[in-house]
């Protein structure tokens, strides 16, 4: 099963965690966040991020921990594709693949909307790897 790892700052917490400052910054959200999705098992897996703020997807890329030449990864806003399929979602071990396209129609995600990272593995692959999403917080 795929696992979710939240980047620092995804929750609405003050930088540094100073208890004297936190009440002043309860609604603080860093302008850019990096989300990390980990694919740890064989097969098709979806990692879902419920966004606690409205945001725009600025970039999407993946890195393989093993050969993944027959596999794909894609970023979706709910069920709507934001990116093309990243074929061989890293290619050879330690390879990096970036999305060639980002569909502006679906790149803005509503507050409490869901970003889905879908890993699809070739049946002959047994891959592990990660995908990253760079989002910009919007008012």
N, CA, C and O atoms as a GROMACS GRO file, in nm:
protein
  556
    1UNK      N    1   0.084  -0.118   0.000
    1UNK     CA    2   0.000   0.000   0.000
    1UNK      C    3   0.089   0.125   0.000
    1UNK      O    4   0.195   0.125   0.062
    2UNK      N    5   0.047   0.228  -0.068
    2UNK     CA    6   0.122   0.353  -0.072
    2UNK      C    7   0.106   0.428   0.060
    2UNK      O    8   0.006   0.412   0.129
    3UNK      N    9   0.206   0.507   0.092
    3UNK     CA   10   0.200   0.584   0.216
    3UNK      C   11   0.204   0.732   0.187
    3UNK      O   12   0.252   0.774   0.082
    4UNK      N   13   0.153   0.811   0.280
    4UNK     CA   14   0.150   0.956   0.266
    4UNK      C   15   0.247   1.018   0.365
    4UNK      O   16   0.246   0.984   0.483
    5UNK      N   17   0.331   1.107   0.316
    5UNK     CA   18   0.420   1.183   0.403
    5UNK      C   19   0.394   1.330   0.377
    5UNK      O   20   0.408   1.376   0.263
    6UNK      N   21   0.357   1.403   0.480
    6UNK     CA   22   0.330   1.545   0.464
    6UNK      C   23   0.458   1.625   0.479
    6UNK      O   24   0.537   1.601   0.570
    7UNK      N   25   0.478   1.718   0.390
    7UNK     CA   26   0.594   1.807   0.399
    7UNK      C   27   0.579   1.899   0.519
    7UNK      O   28   0.467   1.930   0.559
    8UNK      N   29   0.691   1.943   0.576
    8UNK     CA   30   0.680   2.038   0.688
    8UNK      C   31   0.600   2.160   0.644
    8UNK      O   32   0.620   2.213   0.535
    9UNK      N   33   0.511   2.205   0.731
    9UNK     CA   34   0.432   2.324   0.700
    9UNK      C   35   0.300   2.295   0.633
    9UNK      O   36   0.221   2.388   0.614
   10UNK      N   37   0.272   2.170   0.595
   10UNK     CA   38   0.145   2.142   0.530
   10UNK      C   39   0.029   2.169   0.625
   10UNK      O   40  -0.075   2.220   0.585
   11UNK      N   41   0.049   2.135   0.751
   11UNK     CA   42  -0.050   2.172   0.852
   11UNK      C   43  -0.031   2.320   0.884
   11UNK      O   44   0.076   2.375   0.858
   12UNK      N   45  -0.131   2.382   0.938
   12UNK     CA   46  -0.123   2.524   0.970
   12UNK      C   47  -0.054   2.541   1.106
   12UNK      O   48  -0.120   2.556   1.208
   13UNK      N   49   0.077   2.539   1.104
   13UNK     CA   50   0.154   2.559   1.226
   13UNK      C   51   0.255   2.669   1.204
   13UNK      O   52   0.301   2.690   1.091
   14UNK      N   53   0.290   2.738   1.309
   14UNK     CA   54   0.388   2.847   1.300
   14UNK      C   55   0.527   2.789   1.285
   14UNK      O   56   0.558   2.686   1.344
   15UNK      N   57   0.613   2.853   1.206
   15UNK     CA   58   0.750   2.806   1.193
   15UNK      C   59   0.819   2.809   1.329
   15UNK      O   60   0.803   2.906   1.404
   16UNK      N   61   0.895   2.706   1.360
   16UNK     CA   62   0.968   2.702   1.485
   16UNK      C   63   0.887   2.654   1.603
   16UNK      O   64   0.944   2.615   1.705
   17UNK      N   65   0.755   2.657   1.594
   17UNK     CA   66   0.670   2.608   1.701
   17UNK      C   67   0.676   2.688   1.828
   17UNK      O   68   0.648   2.634   1.935
   18UNK      N   69   0.712   2.815   1.823
   18UNK     CA   70   0.719   2.900   1.942
   18UNK      C   71   0.578   2.919   1.998
   18UNK      O   72   0.493   2.973   1.928
   19UNK      N   73   0.551   2.875   2.123
   19UNK     CA   74   0.415   2.886   2.178
   19UNK      C   75   0.368   3.031   2.194
   19UNK      O   76   0.247   3.055   2.201
   20UNK      N   77   0.460   3.126   2.200
   20UNK     CA   78   0.420   3.266   2.211
   20UNK      C   79   0.377   3.324   2.077
   20UNK      O   80   0.301   3.420   2.072
   21UNK      N   81   0.426   3.265   1.968
   21UNK     CA   82   0.397   3.316   1.835
   21UNK      C   83   0.282   3.238   1.770
   21UNK      O   84   0.206   3.295   1.692
   22UNK      N   85   0.270   3.110   1.801
   22UNK     CA   86   0.169   3.026   1.735
   22UNK      C   87   0.028   3.086   1.736
   22UNK      O   88  -0.038   3.082   1.632
   23UNK      N   89  -0.021   3.141   1.848
   23UNK     CA   90  -0.157   3.197   1.844
   23UNK      C   91  -0.171   3.312   1.743
   23UNK      O   92  -0.279   3.335   1.690
   24UNK      N   93  -0.062   3.382   1.716
   24UNK     CA   94  -0.066   3.493   1.621
   24UNK      C   95  -0.067   3.444   1.477
   24UNK      O   96  -0.115   3.514   1.387
   25UNK      N   97  -0.015   3.324   1.455
   25UNK     CA   98   0.001   3.273   1.318
   25UNK      C   99  -0.080   3.147   1.294
   25UNK      O  100  -0.039   3.062   1.215
   26UNK      N  101  -0.193   3.132   1.359
   26UNK     CA  102  -0.270   3.009   1.346
   26UNK      C  103  -0.311   2.980   1.203
   26UNK      O  104  -0.325   2.863   1.166
   27UNK      N  105  -0.330   3.082   1.122
   27UNK     CA  106  -0.369   3.061   0.983
   27UNK      C  107  -0.253   3.075   0.888
   27UNK      O  108  -0.273   3.090   0.767
   28UNK      N  109  -0.130   3.071   0.939
   28UNK     CA  110  -0.012   3.083   0.854
   28UNK      C  111   0.002   2.961   0.765
   28UNK      O  112  -0.006   2.847   0.812
   29UNK      N  113   0.022   2.984   0.636
   29UNK     CA  114   0.052   2.878   0.540
   29UNK      C  115   0.167   2.929   0.455
   29UNK      O  116   0.156   3.036   0.395
   30UNK      N  117   0.277   2.855   0.450
   30UNK     CA  118   0.391   2.895   0.366
   30UNK      C  119   0.343   2.905   0.222
   30UNK      O  120   0.260   2.825   0.179
   31UNK      N  121   0.396   3.002   0.146
   31UNK     CA  122   0.346   3.022   0.009
   31UNK      C  123   0.369   2.903  -0.084
   31UNK      O  124   0.291   2.882  -0.176
   32UNK      N  125   0.475   2.825  -0.062
   32UNK     CA  126   0.500   2.706  -0.143
   32UNK      C  127   0.516   2.586  -0.052
   32UNK      O  128   0.578   2.594   0.054
   33UNK      N  129   0.460   2.474  -0.095
   33UNK     CA  130   0.469   2.347  -0.022
   33UNK      C  131   0.516   2.240  -0.119
   33UNK      O  132   0.482   2.243  -0.238
   34UNK      N  133   0.594   2.145  -0.070
   34UNK     CA  134   0.631   2.028  -0.149
   34UNK      C  135   0.566   1.907  -0.083
   34UNK      O  136   0.590   1.880   0.035
   35UNK      N  137   0.486   1.835  -0.159
   35UNK     CA  138   0.420   1.714  -0.111
   35UNK      C  139   0.499   1.594  -0.163
   35UNK      O  140   0.544   1.595  -0.277
   36UNK      N  141   0.515   1.493  -0.081
   36UNK     CA  142   0.591   1.373  -0.118
   36UNK      C  143   0.500   1.252  -0.109
   36UNK      O  144   0.443   1.225  -0.003
   37UNK      N  145   0.487   1.180  -0.219
   37UNK     CA  146   0.408   1.056  -0.222
   37UNK      C  147   0.505   0.940  -0.244
   37UNK      O  148   0.590   0.947  -0.333
   38UNK      N  149   0.492   0.835  -0.165
   38UNK     CA  150   0.582   0.720  -0.173
   38UNK      C  151   0.505   0.599  -0.222
   38UNK      O  152   0.400   0.565  -0.170
   39UNK      N  153   0.560   0.534  -0.325
   39UNK     CA  154   0.503   0.409  -0.376
   39UNK      C  155   0.591   0.296  -0.324
   39UNK      O  156   0.705   0.281  -0.367
   40UNK      N  157   0.538   0.218  -0.232
   40UNK     CA  158   0.618   0.116  -0.167
   40UNK      C  159   0.582  -0.027  -0.207
   40UNK      O  160   0.649  -0.121  -0.165
   41UNK      N  161   0.478  -0.045  -0.287
   41UNK     CA  162   0.436  -0.180  -0.322
   41UNK      C  163   0.408  -0.193  -0.471
   41UNK      O  164   0.392  -0.094  -0.542
   42UNK      N  165   0.402  -0.317  -0.516
   42UNK     CA  166   0.375  -0.347  -0.657
   42UNK      C  167   0.228  -0.327  -0.688
   42UNK      O  168   0.142  -0.344  -0.601
   43UNK      N  169   0.199  -0.290  -0.812
   43UNK     CA  170   0.060  -0.274  -0.854
   43UNK      C  171   0.023  -0.128  -0.871
   43UNK      O  172   0.111  -0.042  -0.881
   44UNK      N  173  -0.108  -0.100  -0.876
   44UNK     CA  174  -0.157   0.036  -0.890
   44UNK      C  175  -0.193   0.090  -0.753
   44UNK      O  176  -0.271   0.029  -0.680
   45UNK      N  177  -0.135   0.205  -0.719
   45UNK     CA  178  -0.158   0.267  -0.589
   45UNK      C  179  -0.189   0.415  -0.608
   45UNK      O  180  -0.131   0.480  -0.696
   46UNK      N  181  -0.279   0.467  -0.527
   46UNK     CA  182  -0.309   0.610  -0.529
   46UNK      C  183  -0.282   0.668  -0.391
   46UNK      O  184  -0.329   0.615  -0.290
   47UNK      N  185  -0.205   0.776  -0.388
   47UNK     CA  186  -0.180   0.849  -0.265
   47UNK      C  187  -0.264   0.976  -0.274
   47UNK      O  188  -0.249   1.054  -0.368
   48UNK      N  189  -0.353   0.997  -0.177
   48UNK     CA  190  -0.445   1.111  -0.179
   48UNK      C  191  -0.404   1.214  -0.074
   48UNK      O  192  -0.378   1.180   0.041
   49UNK      N  193  -0.398   1.340  -0.116
   49UNK     CA  194  -0.372   1.452  -0.026
   49UNK      C  195  -0.496   1.540  -0.022
   49UNK      O  196  -0.538   1.593  -0.125
   50UNK      N  197  -0.557   1.556   0.095
   50UNK     CA  198  -0.666   1.652   0.111
   50UNK      C  199  -0.602   1.784   0.147
   50UNK      O  200  -0.539   1.797   0.253
   51UNK      N  201  -0.616   1.883   0.060
   51UNK     CA  202  -0.546   2.010   0.077
   51UNK      C  203  -0.620   2.100   0.176
   51UNK      O  204  -0.738   2.128   0.156
   52UNK      N  205  -0.552   2.145   0.283
   52UNK     CA  206  -0.618   2.230   0.382
   52UNK      C  207  -0.628   2.376   0.340
   52UNK      O  208  -0.674   2.460   0.416
   53UNK      N  209  -0.584   2.405   0.218
   53UNK     CA  210  -0.589   2.541   0.164
   53UNK      C  211  -0.601   2.534   0.012
   53UNK      O  212  -0.566   2.433  -0.048
   54UNK      N  213  -0.650   2.641  -0.048
   54UNK     CA  214  -0.659   2.651  -0.194
   54UNK      C  215  -0.518   2.666  -0.249
   54UNK      O  216  -0.437   2.738  -0.191
   55UNK      N  217  -0.487   2.597  -0.360
   55UNK     CA  218  -0.350   2.602  -0.412
   55UNK      C  219  -0.348   2.579  -0.563
   55UNK      O  220  -0.445   2.534  -0.624
   56UNK      N  221  -0.232   2.611  -0.621
   56UNK     CA  222  -0.207   2.587  -0.764
   56UNK      C  223  -0.087   2.494  -0.776
   56UNK      O  224   0.015   2.514  -0.709
   57UNK      N  225  -0.098   2.392  -0.860
   57UNK     CA  226   0.013   2.301  -0.886
   57UNK      C  227   0.112   2.372  -0.977
   57UNK      O  228   0.075   2.418  -1.086
   58UNK      N  229   0.238   2.380  -0.933
   58UNK     CA  230   0.342   2.447  -1.011
   58UNK      C  231   0.436   2.349  -1.079
   58UNK      O  232   0.489   2.379  -1.186
   59UNK      N  233   0.457   2.232  -1.020
   59UNK     CA  234   0.548   2.133  -1.079
   59UNK      C  235   0.516   1.995  -1.023
   59UNK      O  236   0.458   1.981  -0.916
   60UNK      N  237   0.555   1.892  -1.100
   60UNK     CA  238   0.536   1.754  -1.060
   60UNK      C  239   0.651   1.672  -1.117
   60UNK      O  240   0.681   1.682  -1.236
   61UNK      N  241   0.715   1.592  -1.033
   61UNK     CA  242   0.826   1.511  -1.079
   61UNK      C  243   0.833   1.383  -0.996
   61UNK      O  244   0.774   1.374  -0.888
   62UNK      N  245   0.906   1.284  -1.047
   62UNK     CA  246   0.919   1.157  -0.976
   62UNK      C  247   1.062   1.108  -0.983
   62UNK      O  248   1.140   1.146  -1.071
   63UNK      N  249   1.094   1.021  -0.887
   63UNK     CA  250   1.227   0.960  -0.879
   63UNK      C  251   1.209   0.813  -0.845
   63UNK      O  252   1.134   0.778  -0.754
   64UNK      N  253   1.280   0.727  -0.917
   64UNK     CA  254   1.268   0.583  -0.895
   64UNK      C  255   1.380   0.533  -0.805
   64UNK      O  256   1.492   0.583  -0.809
   65UNK      N  257   1.347   0.432  -0.721
   65UNK     CA  258   1.448   0.364  -0.640
   65UNK      C  259   1.492   0.235  -0.707
   65UNK      O  260   1.585   0.169  -0.662
   66UNK      N  261   1.424   0.200  -0.815
   66UNK     CA  262   1.458   0.079  -0.889
   66UNK      C  263   1.412   0.099  -1.033
   66UNK      O  264   1.345   0.198  -1.064
   67UNK      N  265   1.447   0.007  -1.122
   67UNK     CA  266   1.410   0.019  -1.262
   67UNK      C  267   1.258   0.019  -1.277
   67UNK      O  268   1.191  -0.073  -1.230
   68UNK      N  269   1.205   0.123  -1.341
   68UNK     CA  270   1.059   0.134  -1.354
   68UNK      C  271   1.020   0.171  -1.496
   68UNK      O  272   0.929   0.251  -1.517
   69UNK      N  273   1.088   0.114  -1.593
   69UNK     CA  274   1.070   0.156  -1.732
   69UNK      C  275   0.930   0.132  -1.788
   69UNK      O  276   0.890   0.202  -1.881
   70UNK      N  277   0.856   0.038  -1.735
   70UNK     CA  278   0.723   0.011  -1.788
   70UNK      C  279   0.611   0.071  -1.707
   70UNK      O  280   0.494   0.044  -1.735
   71UNK      N  281   0.643   0.153  -1.608
   71UNK     CA  282   0.543   0.204  -1.516
   71UNK      C  283   0.514   0.351  -1.541
   71UNK      O  284   0.591   0.419  -1.609
   72UNK      N  285   0.403   0.401  -1.485
   72UNK     CA  286   0.366   0.542  -1.501
   72UNK      C  287   0.322   0.599  -1.367
   72UNK      O  288   0.285   0.525  -1.276
   73UNK      N  289   0.325   0.732  -1.357
   73UNK     CA  290   0.269   0.803  -1.243
   73UNK      C  291   0.201   0.927  -1.299
   73UNK      O  292   0.249   0.986  -1.396
   74UNK      N  293   0.089   0.966  -1.238
   74UNK     CA  294   0.012   1.080  -1.286
   74UNK      C  295  -0.047   1.156  -1.168
   74UNK      O  296  -0.078   1.097  -1.065
   75UNK      N  297  -0.062   1.288  -1.185
   75UNK     CA  298  -0.121   1.374  -1.083
   75UNK      C  299  -0.260   1.415  -1.127
   75UNK      O  300  -0.280   1.458  -1.240
   76UNK      N  301  -0.358   1.401  -1.035
   76UNK     CA  302  -0.496   1.434  -1.066
   76UNK      C  303  -0.556   1.525  -0.959
   76UNK      O  304  -0.520   1.518  -0.842
   77UNK      N  305  -0.647   1.611  -1.003
   77UNK     CA  306  -0.730   1.692  -0.913
   77UNK      C  307  -0.862   1.617  -0.905
   77UNK      O  308  -0.945   1.627  -0.995
   78UNK      N  309  -0.880   1.540  -0.798
   78UNK     CA  310  -0.995   1.449  -0.793
   78UNK      C  311  -0.975   1.342  -0.898
   78UNK      O  312  -0.881   1.264  -0.890
   79UNK      N  313  -1.064   1.338  -0.999
   79UNK     CA  314  -1.052   1.243  -1.110
   79UNK      C  315  -0.998   1.306  -1.237
   79UNK      O  316  -0.981   1.236  -1.337
   80UNK      N  317  -0.970   1.437  -1.235
   80UNK     CA  318  -0.927   1.509  -1.355
   80UNK      C  319  -0.775   1.520  -1.361
   80UNK      O  320  -0.711   1.562  -1.265
   81UNK      N  321  -0.718   1.481  -1.475
   81UNK     CA  322  -0.572   1.479  -1.491
   81UNK      C  323  -0.514   1.621  -1.496
   81UNK      O  324  -0.556   1.703  -1.578
   82UNK      N  325  -0.420   1.646  -1.408
   82UNK     CA  326  -0.345   1.773  -1.411
   82UNK      C  327  -0.224   1.758  -1.501
   82UNK      O  328  -0.189   1.850  -1.574
   83UNK      N  329  -0.159   1.640  -1.495
   83UNK     CA  330  -0.038   1.617  -1.574
   83UNK      C  331  -0.058   1.500  -1.669
   83UNK      O  332  -0.154   1.424  -1.659
   84UNK      N  333   0.035   1.490  -1.762
   84UNK     CA  334   0.044   1.373  -1.846
   84UNK      C  335   0.096   1.258  -1.761
   84UNK      O  336   0.143   1.280  -1.649
   85UNK      N  337   0.088   1.136  -1.814
   85UNK     CA  338   0.151   1.021  -1.746
   85UNK      C  339   0.301   1.037  -1.756
   85UNK      O  340   0.354   1.061  -1.865
   86UNK      N  341   0.371   1.024  -1.644
   86UNK     CA  342   0.516   1.025  -1.648
   86UNK      C  343   0.559   0.881  -1.672
   86UNK      O  344   0.560   0.799  -1.581
   87UNK      N  345   0.594   0.852  -1.798
   87UNK     CA  346   0.631   0.716  -1.836
   87UNK      C  347   0.764   0.680  -1.771
   87UNK      O  348   0.857   0.760  -1.765
   88UNK      N  349   0.770   0.556  -1.723
   88UNK     CA  350   0.893   0.510  -1.658
   88UNK      C  351   0.929   0.597  -1.540
   88UNK      O  352   1.046   0.632  -1.523
   89UNK      N  353   0.834   0.633  -1.460
   89UNK     CA  354   0.836   0.735  -1.356
   89UNK      C  355   0.965   0.747  -1.278
   89UNK      O  356   0.966   0.754  -1.155
   90UNK      N  357   1.074   0.749  -1.352
   90UNK     CA  358   1.208   0.763  -1.298
   90UNK      C  359   1.304   0.685  -1.385
   90UNK      O  360   1.426   0.702  -1.377
   91UNK      N  361   1.247   0.597  -1.471
   91UNK     CA  362   1.331   0.518  -1.560
   91UNK      C  363   1.420   0.423  -1.482
   91UNK      O  364   1.371   0.337  -1.408
   92UNK      N  365   1.549   0.440  -1.498
   92UNK     CA  366   1.645   0.356  -1.426
   92UNK      C  367   1.654   0.400  -1.281
   92UNK      O  368   1.606   0.507  -1.244
   93UNK      N  369   1.715   0.317  -1.201
   93UNK     CA  370   1.735   0.348  -1.059
   93UNK      C  371   1.794   0.488  -1.043
   93UNK      O  372   1.894   0.522  -1.107
   94UNK      N  373   1.733   0.568  -0.959
   94UNK     CA  374   1.772   0.706  -0.927
   94UNK      C  375   1.740   0.806  -1.038
   94UNK      O  376   1.779   0.922  -1.029
   95UNK      N  377   1.670   0.764  -1.141
   95UNK     CA  378   1.632   0.855  -1.249
   95UNK      C  379   1.521   0.950  -1.206
   95UNK      O  380   1.442   0.917  -1.117
   96UNK      N  381   1.516   1.067  -1.267
   96UNK     CA  382   1.414   1.169  -1.238
   96UNK      C  383   1.339   1.202  -1.366
   96UNK      O  384   1.399   1.223  -1.471
   97UNK      N  385   1.205   1.206  -1.356
   97UNK     CA  386   1.121   1.242  -1.469
   97UNK      C  387   1.030   1.356  -1.425
   97UNK      O  388   0.972   1.352  -1.317
   98UNK      N  389   1.019   1.460  -1.510
   98UNK     CA  390   0.933   1.574  -1.480
   98UNK      C  391   0.812   1.575  -1.573
   98UNK      O  392   0.820   1.529  -1.687
   99UNK      N  393   0.701   1.628  -1.524
   99UNK     CA  394   0.581   1.637  -1.608
   99UNK      C  395   0.608   1.730  -1.726
   99UNK      O  396   0.662   1.840  -1.708
  100UNK      N  397   0.572   1.686  -1.845
  100UNK     CA  398   0.589   1.768  -1.965
  100UNK      C  399   0.477   1.870  -1.978
  100UNK      O  400   0.494   1.974  -2.040
  101UNK      N  401   0.361   1.839  -1.918
  101UNK     CA  402   0.248   1.930  -1.926
  101UNK      C  403   0.179   1.942  -1.791
  101UNK      O  404   0.178   1.848  -1.712
  102UNK      N  405   0.120   2.060  -1.767
  102UNK     CA  406   0.032   2.083  -1.652
  102UNK      C  407  -0.092   2.152  -1.707
  102UNK      O  408  -0.083   2.262  -1.762
  103UNK      N  409  -0.207   2.088  -1.692
  103UNK     CA  410  -0.333   2.141  -1.745
  103UNK      C  411  -0.385   2.250  -1.652
  103UNK      O  412  -0.428   2.222  -1.541
  104UNK      N  413  -0.381   2.374  -1.699
  104UNK     CA  414  -0.426   2.487  -1.618
  104UNK      C  415  -0.573   2.478  -1.578
  104UNK      O  416  -0.614   2.538  -1.479
  105UNK      N  417  -0.652   2.404  -1.655
  105UNK     CA  418  -0.794   2.388  -1.622
  105UNK      C  419  -0.811   2.321  -1.486
  105UNK      O  420  -0.905   2.353  -1.413
  106UNK      N  421  -0.721   2.228  -1.452
  106UNK     CA  422  -0.734   2.151  -1.328
  106UNK      C  423  -0.622   2.178  -1.227
  106UNK      O  424  -0.621   2.118  -1.119
  107UNK      N  425  -0.529   2.268  -1.259
  107UNK     CA  426  -0.412   2.291  -1.173
  107UNK      C  427  -0.446   2.363  -1.043
  107UNK      O  428  -0.370   2.354  -0.947
  108UNK      N  429  -0.559   2.434  -1.037
  108UNK     CA  430  -0.600   2.499  -0.912
  108UNK      C  431  -0.689   2.403  -0.835
  108UNK      O  432  -0.791   2.356  -0.885
  109UNK      N  433  -0.647   2.375  -0.710
  109UNK     CA  434  -0.719   2.281  -0.625
  109UNK      C  435  -0.789   2.360  -0.515
  109UNK      O  436  -0.728   2.443  -0.447
  110UNK      N  437  -0.917   2.334  -0.498
  110UNK     CA  438  -0.996   2.405  -0.397
  110UNK      C  439  -0.953   2.364  -0.256
  110UNK      O  440  -0.897   2.256  -0.236
  111UNK      N  441  -0.980   2.451  -0.161
  111UNK     CA  442  -0.958   2.416  -0.019
  111UNK      C  443  -1.039   2.290   0.009
  111UNK      O  444  -1.156   2.281  -0.030
  112UNK      N  445  -0.980   2.196   0.076
  112UNK     CA  446  -1.038   2.065   0.107
  112UNK      C  447  -1.055   1.977  -0.017
  112UNK      O  448  -1.120   1.872  -0.011
  113UNK      N  449  -0.997   2.019  -0.131
  113UNK     CA  450  -0.996   1.937  -0.251
  113UNK      C  451  -0.892   1.826  -0.237
  113UNK      O  452  -0.809   1.829  -0.146
  114UNK      N  453  -0.896   1.729  -0.329
  114UNK     CA  454  -0.806   1.614  -0.320
  114UNK      C  455  -0.711   1.609  -0.438
  114UNK      O  456  -0.753   1.608  -0.554
  115UNK      N  457  -0.582   1.606  -0.408
  115UNK     CA  458  -0.478   1.580  -0.508
  115UNK      C  459  -0.447   1.432  -0.501
  115UNK      O  460  -0.414   1.380  -0.394
  116UNK      N  461  -0.456   1.363  -0.614
  116UNK     CA  462  -0.427   1.220  -0.620
  116UNK      C  463  -0.302   1.196  -0.702
  116UNK      O  464  -0.290   1.245  -0.814
  117UNK      N  465  -0.209   1.120  -0.646
  117UNK     CA  466  -0.091   1.074  -0.719
  117UNK      C  467  -0.113   0.926  -0.744
  117UNK      O  468  -0.117   0.847  -0.650
  118UNK      N  469  -0.126   0.888  -0.872
  118UNK     CA  470  -0.155   0.749  -0.906
  118UNK      C  471  -0.034   0.684  -0.970
  118UNK      O  472   0.011   0.725  -1.077
  119UNK      N  473   0.018   0.581  -0.903
  119UNK     CA  474   0.129   0.501  -0.954
  119UNK      C  475   0.071   0.377  -1.020
  119UNK      O  476  -0.010   0.308  -0.959
  120UNK      N  477   0.111   0.347  -1.144
  120UNK     CA  478   0.068   0.225  -1.213
  120UNK      C  479   0.194   0.152  -1.256
  120UNK      O  480   0.274   0.205  -1.333
  121UNK      N  481   0.211   0.031  -1.208
  121UNK     CA  482   0.332  -0.045  -1.238
  121UNK      C  483   0.310  -0.148  -1.346
  121UNK      O  484   0.206  -0.213  -1.353
  122UNK      N  485   0.410  -0.162  -1.431
  122UNK     CA  486   0.416  -0.268  -1.529
  122UNK      C  487   0.421  -0.399  -1.450
  122UNK      O  488   0.487  -0.406  -1.346
  123UNK      N  489   0.353  -0.500  -1.496
  123UNK     CA  490   0.345  -0.625  -1.421
  123UNK      C  491   0.482  -0.690  -1.400
  123UNK      O  492   0.498  -0.768  -1.307
  124UNK      N  493   0.580  -0.658  -1.483
  124UNK     CA  494   0.713  -0.719  -1.467
  124UNK      C  495   0.802  -0.638  -1.374
  124UNK      O  496   0.910  -0.684  -1.336
  125UNK      N  497   0.758  -0.518  -1.336
  125UNK     CA  498   0.838  -0.434  -1.246
  125UNK      C  499   0.801  -0.462  -1.101
  125UNK      O  500   0.690  -0.507  -1.071
  126UNK      N  501   0.892  -0.436  -1.014
  126UNK     CA  502   0.867  -0.440  -0.870
  126UNK      C  503   0.931  -0.313  -0.814
  126UNK      O  504   1.038  -0.318  -0.753
  127UNK      N  505   0.865  -0.201  -0.835
  127UNK     CA  506   0.927  -0.071  -0.814
  127UNK      C  507   0.893  -0.008  -0.682
  127UNK      O  508   0.786  -0.029  -0.624
  128UNK      N  509   0.986   0.072  -0.637
  128UNK     CA  510   0.960   0.165  -0.530
  128UNK      C  511   1.010   0.300  -0.579
  128UNK      O  512   1.098   0.306  -0.665
  129UNK      N  513   0.956   0.404  -0.527
  129UNK     CA  514   0.998   0.537  -0.569
  129UNK      C  515   0.909   0.642  -0.508
  129UNK      O  516   0.823   0.613  -0.425
  130UNK      N  517   0.932   0.764  -0.550
  130UNK     CA  518   0.861   0.877  -0.491
  130UNK      C  519   0.819   0.973  -0.601
  130UNK      O  520   0.881   0.981  -0.707
  131UNK      N  521   0.712   1.046  -0.573
  131UNK     CA  522   0.669   1.154  -0.661
  131UNK      C  523   0.655   1.279  -0.574
  131UNK      O  524   0.621   1.270  -0.456
  132UNK      N  525   0.681   1.394  -0.633
  132UNK     CA  526   0.678   1.520  -0.561
  132UNK      C  527   0.588   1.620  -0.632
  132UNK      O  528   0.586   1.626  -0.755
  133UNK      N  529   0.512   1.698  -0.555
  133UNK     CA  530   0.424   1.799  -0.610
  133UNK      C  531   0.461   1.932  -0.545
  133UNK      O  532   0.465   1.943  -0.422
  134UNK      N  533   0.487   2.033  -0.627
  134UNK     CA  534   0.512   2.167  -0.575
  134UNK      C  535   0.382   2.245  -0.592
  134UNK      O  536   0.333   2.261  -0.704
  135UNK      N  537   0.326   2.294  -0.480
  135UNK     CA  538   0.203   2.371  -0.487
  135UNK      C  539   0.227   2.510  -0.428
  135UNK      O  540   0.309   2.530  -0.339
  136UNK      N  541   0.152   2.605  -0.483
  136UNK     CA  542   0.156   2.743  -0.434
  136UNK      C  543   0.024   2.770  -0.364
  136UNK      O  544  -0.083   2.752  -0.423
  137UNK      N  545   0.030   2.815  -0.238
  137UNK     CA  546  -0.091   2.849  -0.165
  137UNK      C  547  -0.156   2.973  -0.227
  137UNK      O  548  -0.086   3.069  -0.262
  138UNK      N  549  -0.287   2.971  -0.240
  138UNK     CA  550  -0.362   3.082  -0.298
  138UNK      C  551  -0.461   3.136  -0.195
  138UNK      O  552  -0.506   3.062  -0.106
  139UNK      N  553  -0.496   3.265  -0.207
  139UNK     CA  554  -0.597   3.320  -0.115
  139UNK      C  555  -0.735   3.263  -0.142
  139UNK      O  556  -0.831   3.298  -0.074
   0.00000   0.00000   0.00000
